[in-house]
Structures are given as C-alpha cells and as structure tokens.
Amino acid sequence: MLLSLIILYVLTLTYLSIVERFRNYASVITVQGWILLGIALLRLHSLDWIELGFIITETLIFKAIIVPAILHRVINKTKINRVRTSGTSQFNSLMLSIAALIISTVTTYYIADSSVNMVFFGVALYALLSGLILIVLRSRIFTHMIGFLVIENGVLLFSMAIGVEMPILINSAIMLDILMSVLMLGMFLTKVDKHIHTDNSDKLTHVKD
C-alpha cells in the first residue's frame, strides 16, 4: 500500500509538468496532501501517539484542506486560468520532468545508505527538482507558489526518509512547512493582488518600492 501511494505521488509530480490550468494545479496539490497523509499513517505508525497525532493533524488540516482552499480562493479572486509557458512547450517540460526523475533515481542509487529509506529520499529529491522546474520555466507567480509548495512537500518526504529514527526532523519540517506556506500565501493575497494587480513575475521587475 505504501509503495502504491509513493508511485501515485510520483505520477502527480510528472503530471504537474504538463498541466495548463491553475485549477488543475490546485487539484494536484490537494491530491498530494491526501497522499502525504496516507504515507504518514503507514510510514510513521511506530512513533509516539502524540507525535504521530501532531503530524497527521498538520498533514490533514493544513496540506489537504487549508492550503487547497486558499489556492482555490486565489484562483477565484484573481480570475487566473491558464499557464503561460514562457516559450517552453509541454513536451519540453515533460522531458525535463523525466530527466529530473532519472537524475533523482541515479543520485539515490549512488548515495545508498542503510540508515536512510532510499525510496523516500529519491521521491523527495524528485519533488525538489519538480518544484524548481515549475519556478524556473513558468512566469506566473501562482505557478511559483505551487512550485514552492511542491518543494515543501519534498522537504517533508526528506524528513520521512529517516523520520522513524529521528522524529524531531519531521516536526521541524512541518513547522518550516507551515511558516513558509503561510508567508507565501499571505504575501500573494495581500501585497501582490492588492497593490500590483498582476500575476506575472516578469512584470514585477518593473515595480519600484
């Protein structure tokens, strides 16, 4: 079951490379939140019930419910619809995503360590690279926000790679996840939409304080 969830998570990362509509981005982030909840339940069941309860509560409430709700609110408020590819086709994006998956797999193979769950490590690295690809290739700020959320999910998976032995890492990753997500979403909702009235990062370079 755990392996099935991990494979499904990898498929969501690959799907992100060919998505064109922002609602699909938000839907993928929602699905990833529920997948991470399932992974946490299966991977971390041996932890103390207080720590496990905290992790499950954060993953369920924050990743699977609150963040997706905020993303849909942003979409409805700004009326954004489709992604601008900045000269990069879906095919090229997909090829970069596959290349990132191959790099993650090869890197994981060469740094294999018995103290680390290498499956989680490889998927976490793929999530990190996928988020970076979104940020680099897309021009819209909303897509950058999705990229950062994907990276944060990768950080959580990194912590799960050795989290059974060191649960403090997971707690630290979760706190960082909450802090960064709140800051990003808050900035988008209050500063960018209210004062700049644009969701294209290229235009922000012309805005002066």
CORQUI-V596967 format. One record per residue. SS is DSSP state (h for helix, s for strand, l for the rest). NEAR is the number of other C-alpha atoms within 10 Angstrom. D_FIRST is the distance of its C-alpha to the first C-alpha in whole Angstrom. Layout:
[[SS & NEAR & D_FIRST] [SS & NEAR & D_FIRST]]
//
This chain:
[[l & 9 & 0] [h & 14 & 4] [h & 11 & 5] [h & 11 & 5] [h & 18 & 6] [h & 18 & 9] [h & 12 & 10] [h & 15 & 11] [h & 22 & 12] [h & 17 & 14] [h & 11 & 15] [h & 18 & 17] [h & 24 & 19] [h & 22 & 20] [h & 15 & 21] [h & 22 & 23] [l & 24 & 25] [l & 16 & 27] [l & 17 & 27] [l & 15 & 30] [s & 13 & 30] [h & 21 & 30] [h & 18 & 28] [h & 15 & 25] [h & 24 & 25] [h & 20 & 25] [h & 14 & 22] [h & 21 & 20] [h & 24 & 21] [h & 19 & 20] [h & 18 & 16] [h & 22 & 16] [h & 23 & 17] [h & 19 & 14] [h & 23 & 11] [h & 23 & 13] [h & 22 & 13] [h & 18 & 9] [h & 22 & 9] [h & 19 & 12] [h & 16 & 11] [h & 13 & 8] [h & 16 & 11] [l & 19 & 14] [l & 13 & 14] [l & 11 & 17] [l & 15 & 19] [l & 10 & 22] [h & 11 & 21] [h & 9 & 24] [h & 15 & 22] [h & 19 & 19] [h & 14 & 21] [h & 13 & 22] [h & 19 & 19] [h & 19 & 18] [h & 13 & 21] [h & 20 & 22] [h & 22 & 18] [h & 18 & 19] [h & 13 & 22] [h & 18 & 23] [h & 26 & 21] [h & 20 & 19] [h & 15 & 23] [h & 14 & 26] [h & 21 & 26] [h & 21 & 25] [h & 15 & 28] [h & 15 & 30] [h & 23 & 29] [h & 15 & 30] [h & 13 & 33] [h & 18 & 34] [h & 16 & 34] [h & 12 & 36] [h & 11 & 38] [h & 13 & 39] [l & 10 & 38] [l & 16 & 37] [l & 13 & 35] [s & 13 & 34] [l & 16 & 34] [l & 16 & 37] [l & 15 & 36] [l & 11 & 39] [l & 9 & 40] [l & 11 & 36] [l & 14 & 35] [h & 14 & 31] [h & 11 & 31] [h & 13 & 32] [h & 21 & 30] [h & 17 & 27] [h & 15 & 28] [h & 17 & 28] [h & 25 & 25] [h & 17 & 24] [h & 14 & 27] [h & 20 & 25] [h & 22 & 21] [h & 14 & 23] [h & 16 & 25] [h & 20 & 22] [h & 18 & 21] [h & 12 & 24] [h & 14 & 25] [h & 19 & 22] [h & 13 & 23] [h & 8 & 26] [l & 10 & 26] [l & 13 & 23] [l & 10 & 23] [l & 7 & 22] [l & 9 & 22] [l & 18 & 20] [l & 17 & 16] [h & 19 & 17] [h & 17 & 14] [h & 21 & 14] [h & 24 & 18] [h & 24 & 18] [h & 24 & 16] [h & 26 & 18] [h & 24 & 21] [h & 27 & 20] [h & 31 & 20] [h & 25 & 23] [h & 24 & 25] [h & 27 & 24] [h & 27 & 25] [h & 16 & 29] [h & 18 & 29] [h & 23 & 29] [h & 19 & 32] [h & 13 & 34] [h & 18 & 34] [l & 20 & 34] [l & 19 & 37] [s & 22 & 36] [h & 18 & 35] [h & 23 & 33] [h & 24 & 31] [h & 22 & 32] [h & 19 & 30] [h & 23 & 27] [h & 25 & 27] [h & 22 & 27] [h & 22 & 25] [h & 26 & 22] [h & 22 & 24] [h & 23 & 23] [h & 24 & 20] [h & 25 & 20] [h & 23 & 22] [h & 25 & 19] [h & 26 & 17] [h & 25 & 19] [h & 24 & 20] [h & 25 & 16] [h & 24 & 17] [l & 18 & 19] [l & 20 & 19] [l & 18 & 18] [l & 14 & 21] [l & 13 & 23] [h & 19 & 22] [h & 13 & 25] [h & 19 & 24] [h & 23 & 21] [h & 19 & 24] [h & 12 & 26] [h & 21 & 24] [h & 22 & 23] [h & 13 & 27] [h & 15 & 28] [h & 21 & 25] [h & 15 & 27] [h & 11 & 31] [h & 15 & 30] [h & 20 & 29] [h & 13 & 31] [h & 10 & 34] [h & 15 & 33] [h & 16 & 33] [h & 13 & 36] [h & 13 & 38] [h & 17 & 37] [h & 16 & 38] [h & 10 & 41] [h & 11 & 43] [h & 15 & 42] [h & 15 & 42] [h & 11 & 45] [h & 8 & 47] [h & 11 & 46] [l & 10 & 45] [l & 16 & 43] [l & 18 & 39] [s & 16 & 40] [h & 15 & 40] [h & 12 & 43] [h & 12 & 45] [h & 13 & 45] [l & 8 & 46] [l & 8 & 50] [l & 8 & 49] [l & 5 & 52] [l & 3 & 51]]
//
